[in-house]
Each structure stands twice: as C-alpha cells, then as structure tokens.
Amino acid sequence: MAFAGTGKIWMNGSMVDWQDATIHVASHALHYGTGVFEGLRAYDSKSGTNVFRLEPHMRRLIDSCRIYRMEPRWSQAELSQAVLDTVRVNGFKSCYIRPLVYRGYEQLGLDPRPCPVDASIIVWEWNQMLGDGALEHGTDAGVSSWTRLAPNTLPALAKGTANYANSSLIKMQASLDGYGEGIALNESGLLSEGSGQNLFLVRDRVIYTPSLGSSALQGITRESVLTIAKDLGYEVRETSLPREFLYLADEAFFCGTAVEITPIRSIDKITVGNGKRGPITEALQQRFFGILRGELPDAHGWLTPTAAEASTFAETSAHQGC
C-alpha cells in the first residue's frame, strides 16, 4: 500500500490538502492508541462509483466510539456524507476509504476525556492487499504464535487503533516466516481470524466461520459473505473451531474490505484442498464482485452512489433515523 501524497483529506469538517492534514505530536491517540477507525471501499460500476455498505461501516464507527466513550461532533449521517464528498472531490472511481476518529491534543494523562475528539477521512487508490493474482491463486498462511485479544482486555467488537498493535505483530511474524498472512487463535486455542481479516473454511460443502465470541471482529464483509452464501443455498455455521480444522478444510478463504474474498492455498505448509481456489469460494466471489460491478442486482441495498445527487444523503438518512 503506497500513498499518492496528493489530493484532499476531510479533517474536522473541512477539505484540506494532503500535506496539511497534520496533528500535534502530543495528540493523545499517538501516545495511547485512543482512536477508532473504519475501512471501506468505493467501486466503479456500470452505474458509476458506489461505496459498498456505507451505513453499516459508519454505524460500526459510531459503535466503536461509544465503547471508547468518545462523542464525535458529527452525526453518523454527517460522517457518511463526508465519506461521499471526499471520494467525489478526489475524483476516484475506485478507492479505499479510511475514516478515523481520535483523541487530539490537550493533555497526556491516561484518562483521555479532557482531549478533543477529532476526525478525518482519507481516500487512496488500493488494489489487492495480498498482491496481484491473489483473488484467483490465493495466498499462503501460517498460524501465529501471537494470541488474539482475550475477552475483557480490549474490546474485539470495537475497531480500535490500539487493537491493531496485536494485528501488526501477527502480520510481521507471518511476513518474516514467508507467509502472505497469519491466522490467530484466541485465548482458548480456538480459531479466531487473520491479522485483519475474517476467516472462512469449507468442508463437505458446508461453510464454517469462527463465532464472534472467538475474539473476531464483526466484519461487514463477513456479514455480506454470510448473506451471499445463504442466497446461494449453502449451509453456514458460525461456531467455535479447533486449530486442526484448518488442515481438514476442502477450501479456505479470508474476507474483509482490504482482501475482499481471497482464497487460502496452504496453511502451515499443508495444502488446502488441491491448492487451488475452490468452487464455493469462486461462487461467492462471482456473486460479490457481480454486485459491486453492477452486473448483478443489488438486492440487499449495499451500494451508495457518490454522484453529485448523493449530496442529499445526509438529509435523507437523518429523516430515516440512520
């Protein structure tokens, strides 16, 4: 992932030049990780540029703020509108979007509440996180020695910046060990998720994924995959899964905003299935990308247009109680 270093960033209600979107070195979030964020994408389609599942992502952002006792100065609808405005002003047809709410500069005690709650939205062009060809050929993964967050330590359902120090350790170890990605276990030794992706396994045409009680993030793409799988008639089980189930899977894949739906071809150097993208993974991909590209109906209302007429979004959403 490389930043272009140009364009506009939405920051505390204003569009500012990329190089001017700065914070003070004494900002609380920089020292103590007191921030929450989202990751979502805009996709080019036959009908123009659309943001995928805008409202669920922005609701989760507000939910994360609530858990961390942060009160943004902007409503969910206003932040959603800011996302659309930022994509549009930068002229992107497809891009990654990073809203961030964080504690700014006031004091550096452990209680962050005296510090202001600031916000920004960054957009940039980003293709496949795990490299060209990963959507078809997959990636190799290894089980990490780093355990996922234990219950009642840090909130796994909040997308907090502090949580991702754990993710970075998992990702670094995977890279140094020669894997494309890591798979983390929870404190009980059961399957949790990747460094920043949800995990799915397929055996005998049944789709399995660790339950949210496994210290896994309540992923928006995860929820979308579950919906698509049910639409296609597959049986889906959200449950606790032992590590060894990884090695028995006929298919395996990661899902998330950054990786989309990426097959896993081996785990701990044990080949998954025949080492190629499986038919169920491919079917899920085809439905997922078909919706995003406007080739299939958006039956669940997942796409929000960024065109100029979407400027009424905030007013409409507020009226609907979003």
Number of C-alpha atoms within 10 A of each C-alpha: 11 7 9 10 10 11 17 21 24 24 20 16 16 12 19 15 14 15 11 11 14 9 12 10 11 13 20 27 23 18 11 16 17 22 25 27 23 21 19 22 22 27 21 17 18 10 11 14 25 26 24 22 19 21 19 14 21 24 17 21 23 24 17 23 23 13 14 17 11 23 15 19 14 15 15 22 21 17 25 20 20 23 25 24 20 22 29 16 14 15 12 18 16 21 21 20 23 16 23 19 26 25 24 24 20 15 15 16 11 10 10 21 16 14 19 19 22 21 22 21 24 20 26 22 16 15 14 14 15 17 13 11 11 20 22 17 15 24 24 24 23 23 22 22 14 19 22 28 21 14 13 7 7 13 18 21 17 21 23 25 20 17 18 14 13 17 20 13 16 25 23 17 18 22 14 9 14 12 20 20 27 28 29 30 24 19 16 12 14 20 29 31 27 25 23 25 27 25 24 27 26 22 15 8 15 14 22 22 24 22 18 17 16 25 25 25 20 17 21 21 24 22 14 18 21 22 15 18 20 13 11 13 9 15 12 17 15 14 14 16 19 14 16 10 14 23 18 16 19 21 29 29 24 25 24 22 20 19 21 21 29 28 29 31 24 23 20 16 12 15 18 25 19 11 18 17 24 20 12 19 24 16 13 19 20 15 18 19 16 15 20 23 18 17 14 13 12 14 8 11 10 16 20 17 22 25 15 10 8 14 15 10 18 19 13 13 16 13 10 8 9 14
